[in-house]
Amino acid sequence: MKILVLVKQVPDTTEIKIDKETNTLIRRGIKSIINPDDLAGVEEALKLKEQYGGTVTTVTMGPPQAEKMIRELYARGVDHAYLLSDRKFAGSDTWATSRILSTFIKTLDYDLLIAGYQAIDGDTAQVGPQIAEFLDIPQVTHVTKIVEQKGKNLIVEKSFETEVYTLSVELPALISTIRTMNQPRYMFANYIWTSFEKPFDLITFNDLGIDQNTIGLNGSPTRVKKTYTKPVVQKAPKEVMEPEAAAKKISQLIYPYMEVSNS
């Protein structure tokens, strides 16, 4: 089975800074990690490879420093990696990002495409489904378990708030994974040693043959109009009282114009 996994490098901090001119995240100088939902996808891909054979290839769009993340992925057992990096990609929203990634993925041979459900720096959960639409392949989102592969079909479990569905999806297909579905393996010592010797393919704007007007900040239909920091407000005071008095107090707060009976 030939598996592609979409992996994103995200800021490992709660102190997110915003560029006031472009209203985009400032990533320079901030420690980064592998997006947790994506890392779960990498682990699932490696497990499928161990069970059914094949290869695991990661596809990343980001700045040149994402090479460090690629080395870590190699150390976990990934076979090959692609890095899509170009200044012309900067500022792309989820739509433009999906267009760039899907344009490149169309040039690859794969059986299964795995994407993390959402990235912790955006929480949109849009890129995976949009790529599936661009590629015109079936998709299953929010997968909590990969049950097995049956011929040209993959059996998965999809979680809802109150139910779990077992579904069969015909390959090639895209699934999106969540961080709680597994415990990603540690890096292997011998793989760490060889990870710095393994090459990866750098893909730039000129390699894609894509219209520049459809990507980047100018080609993104989603624009951030304003960002602000939510002010810290004082916590409400605590009141200690008997249950009956507390019930009356709550009723008065909920229904200020309603008379509360003393009985």
C-alpha positions as CSV (number, residue, x, y, z in Angstrom):
1,M,0.0,0.0,0.0
2,K,1.3,3.4,-1.0
3,I,0.4,5.9,1.7
4,L,0.7,9.7,1.7
5,V,0.4,11.6,4.9
6,L,-0.1,15.4,5.1
7,V,2.0,16.8,7.9
8,K,2.1,20.4,9.2
9,Q,4.6,22.1,11.4
10,V,2.8,24.2,14.0
11,P,3.9,26.7,16.8
12,D,4.4,25.1,20.2
13,T,3.3,28.0,22.2
14,T,0.2,29.8,23.5
15,E,1.9,33.2,22.9
16,I,0.8,33.5,19.3
17,K,1.8,36.7,17.6
18,I,0.0,38.2,14.7
19,D,1.4,40.3,11.8
20,K,-0.7,43.5,12.1
21,E,-0.3,44.3,8.4
22,T,-1.3,40.9,6.9
23,N,-3.2,39.5,10.0
24,T,-1.3,36.2,9.6
25,L,0.7,34.2,12.2
26,I,4.3,35.2,12.8
27,R,6.1,31.9,12.9
28,R,9.7,33.1,12.8
29,G,11.6,32.5,16.1
30,I,8.9,30.3,17.6
31,K,9.5,26.7,18.6
32,S,7.5,24.3,16.4
33,I,6.2,20.8,16.7
34,I,4.5,18.3,14.5
35,N,0.7,18.9,14.5
36,P,-0.7,16.3,16.9
37,D,-3.5,15.1,14.6
38,D,-1.0,14.7,11.8
39,L,1.4,12.7,14.0
40,A,-1.5,10.3,14.7
41,G,-1.9,9.9,11.0
42,V,1.8,9.1,10.6
43,E,1.5,6.5,13.3
44,E,-1.5,4.9,11.6
45,A,0.3,4.9,8.2
46,L,3.3,3.1,9.8
47,K,1.1,0.5,11.4
48,L,-0.6,-0.1,8.0
49,K,2.8,-0.5,6.4
50,E,3.9,-3.0,9.0
51,Q,0.7,-5.0,8.5
52,Y,0.2,-4.9,4.8
53,G,3.6,-3.7,3.4
54,G,4.2,-0.7,1.2
55,T,5.6,2.8,1.7
56,V,4.9,5.9,3.8
57,T,5.5,9.3,2.3
58,T,4.9,12.6,3.9
59,V,3.9,15.8,2.2
60,T,4.5,19.1,4.0
61,M,3.9,22.7,2.9
62,G,5.9,25.2,5.0
63,P,9.1,27.2,5.4
64,P,12.6,25.8,4.9
65,Q,13.0,25.1,8.6
66,A,10.4,22.3,8.3
67,E,13.4,20.2,7.3
68,K,14.0,19.6,11.0
69,M,10.5,18.1,11.3
70,I,11.2,15.9,8.2
71,R,14.3,14.5,9.9
72,E,12.1,13.6,12.9
73,L,9.6,11.8,10.6
74,Y,12.4,9.8,9.0
75,A,13.6,8.9,12.5
76,R,10.1,7.5,13.2
77,G,10.2,5.3,10.1
78,V,8.8,7.3,7.2
79,D,10.3,6.3,3.9
80,H,10.3,9.5,1.9
81,A,9.2,13.2,2.2
82,Y,8.3,16.2,0.1
83,L,8.5,19.8,1.2
84,L,6.5,22.4,-0.7
85,S,8.2,25.7,0.1
86,D,8.2,29.0,-1.7
87,R,7.7,32.6,-0.8
88,K,4.8,32.7,-3.3
89,F,2.9,30.2,-1.1
90,A,3.0,32.6,1.9
91,G,-0.3,33.9,3.3
92,S,-2.3,31.1,1.7
93,D,-5.6,30.4,3.5
94,T,-7.0,26.9,3.7
95,W,-8.5,27.1,0.1
96,A,-5.3,28.2,-1.5
97,T,-3.3,25.7,0.6
98,S,-5.5,22.9,-0.5
99,R,-5.2,24.0,-4.1
100,I,-1.4,23.9,-3.9
101,L,-1.2,20.6,-2.1
102,S,-3.8,18.9,-4.4
103,T,-2.0,20.2,-7.5
104,F,1.2,18.4,-6.4
105,I,-0.5,15.3,-5.1
106,K,-2.1,14.7,-8.5
107,T,1.5,14.0,-9.8
108,L,2.0,11.2,-7.2
109,D,0.9,7.5,-7.2
110,Y,-0.9,6.6,-3.9
111,D,-3.6,4.3,-2.5
112,L,-4.4,6.1,0.7
113,L,-4.1,9.8,1.7
114,I,-4.1,10.6,5.4
115,A,-4.6,14.1,6.8
116,G,-4.8,15.2,10.4
117,Y,-8.3,16.3,11.4
118,Q,-7.3,19.8,12.1
119,A,-4.2,21.9,13.0
120,I,-3.8,23.5,16.4
121,D,-2.8,26.8,14.9
122,G,-6.0,27.2,13.0
123,D,-8.6,24.6,14.1
124,T,-10.5,24.9,10.8
125,A,-10.5,21.1,9.8
126,Q,-10.9,22.3,6.2
127,V,-7.7,21.3,4.4
128,G,-8.2,17.5,4.3
129,P,-11.8,17.6,3.0
130,Q,-10.9,20.3,0.5
131,I,-8.0,18.3,-0.9
132,A,-10.3,15.3,-1.3
133,E,-12.7,17.5,-3.3
134,F,-9.9,18.9,-5.5
135,L,-8.7,15.3,-6.1
136,D,-12.3,14.0,-6.6
137,I,-11.8,11.0,-4.2
138,P,-14.0,9.7,-1.4
139,Q,-13.2,10.8,2.1
140,V,-14.0,9.9,5.7
141,T,-13.3,12.5,8.4
142,H,-12.7,12.2,12.1
143,V,-11.6,8.6,12.0
144,T,-11.0,7.1,15.4
145,K,-9.8,3.7,14.2
146,I,-8.6,1.9,11.1
147,V,-10.0,-1.6,11.4
148,E,-8.5,-3.3,8.3
149,Q,-7.9,-3.3,4.6
150,K,-10.2,-5.5,2.5
151,G,-9.0,-5.7,-1.1
152,K,-9.6,-2.2,-2.6
153,N,-11.5,-1.0,0.5
154,L,-10.5,0.3,3.9
155,I,-12.7,-0.3,6.9
156,V,-12.7,2.5,9.4
157,E,-14.6,3.8,12.5
158,K,-15.8,7.3,12.4
159,S,-16.8,9.0,15.6
160,F,-19.8,11.3,16.2
161,E,-20.8,12.9,19.5
162,T,-23.0,10.0,20.6
163,E,-22.4,7.3,18.0
164,V,-19.6,5.4,16.2
165,Y,-20.1,4.3,12.6
166,T,-18.1,1.5,10.9
167,L,-17.6,2.5,7.3
168,S,-16.1,1.0,4.2
169,V,-14.4,3.4,1.8
170,E,-13.0,2.5,-1.6
171,L,-9.4,3.3,-2.3
172,P,-7.9,5.6,-3.3
173,A,-9.4,7.8,-0.6
174,L,-8.6,10.4,2.1
175,I,-9.2,9.9,5.8
176,S,-8.6,12.4,8.6
177,T,-7.2,11.2,11.9
178,I,-7.4,12.6,15.5
179,R,-4.6,12.7,18.1
180,T,-6.5,10.5,20.6
181,M,-6.7,7.4,18.3
182,N,-3.2,6.2,19.1
183,Q,0.1,6.8,20.9
184,P,2.8,7.8,18.4
185,R,6.0,5.7,18.6
186,Y,9.3,7.2,19.7
187,M,12.1,7.9,17.3
188,F,14.4,4.9,16.7
189,A,18.1,5.5,17.6
190,N,19.4,4.0,14.4
191,Y,16.9,5.9,12.3
192,I,17.9,9.1,14.0
193,W,21.5,8.4,12.9
194,T,20.5,7.8,9.3
195,S,17.8,10.5,9.1
196,F,20.4,13.2,8.3
197,E,21.6,11.2,5.3
198,K,18.2,10.7,3.7
199,P,17.2,13.2,1.0
200,F,13.9,14.8,0.6
201,D,12.3,16.5,-2.4
202,L,11.9,20.3,-2.3
203,I,9.0,21.5,-4.5
204,T,8.7,25.1,-5.4
205,F,6.2,27.3,-7.2
206,N,7.9,26.7,-10.6
207,D,7.5,22.9,-10.2
208,L,3.7,23.1,-10.0
209,G,2.5,25.1,-13.0
210,I,-0.1,26.8,-10.9
211,D,-1.7,30.2,-11.5
212,Q,-0.1,32.6,-9.0
213,N,-3.4,34.6,-8.7
214,T,-5.1,31.5,-7.1
215,I,-2.6,31.1,-4.2
216,G,-0.8,33.1,-1.6
217,L,-2.4,36.1,0.2
218,N,-3.8,37.6,-2.9
219,G,-5.4,34.3,-4.0
220,S,-7.0,33.6,-0.7
221,P,-10.8,34.2,-0.5
222,T,-10.6,34.2,3.3
223,R,-9.3,37.3,5.0
224,V,-8.8,38.1,8.6
225,K,-10.4,41.5,9.1
226,K,-9.4,42.1,12.7
227,T,-7.5,40.4,15.6
228,Y,-7.7,41.3,19.2
229,T,-6.8,40.0,22.7
230,K,-9.7,39.2,24.9
231,P,-9.5,41.3,28.1
232,V,-9.2,39.6,31.4
233,V,-12.2,40.2,33.6
234,Q,-12.5,39.7,37.3
235,K,-14.1,36.5,38.5
236,A,-17.6,36.7,39.9
237,P,-17.7,36.8,43.8
238,K,-18.6,33.6,45.6
239,E,-21.6,33.4,47.8
240,V,-22.1,30.7,50.4
241,M,-25.8,30.1,51.4
242,E,-28.2,27.3,52.1
243,P,-29.7,25.4,49.2
244,E,-33.1,27.0,49.4
245,A,-31.7,30.5,49.4
246,A,-29.3,29.6,46.6
247,A,-32.2,28.4,44.5
248,K,-34.1,31.7,45.0
249,K,-30.9,33.6,44.1
250,I,-30.4,31.7,40.9
251,S,-34.1,32.2,40.0
252,Q,-33.8,35.9,40.5
253,L,-30.7,36.1,38.3
254,I,-32.3,34.0,35.5
255,Y,-35.8,35.7,35.8
256,P,-35.1,39.1,37.3
257,Y,-38.7,40.3,36.7
258,M,-40.4,37.3,38.1
259,E,-41.6,37.2,41.7
260,V,-40.1,34.3,43.6
261,S,-42.5,32.7,46.1
262,N,-41.4,32.2,49.7
263,S,-43.0,28.8,49.9
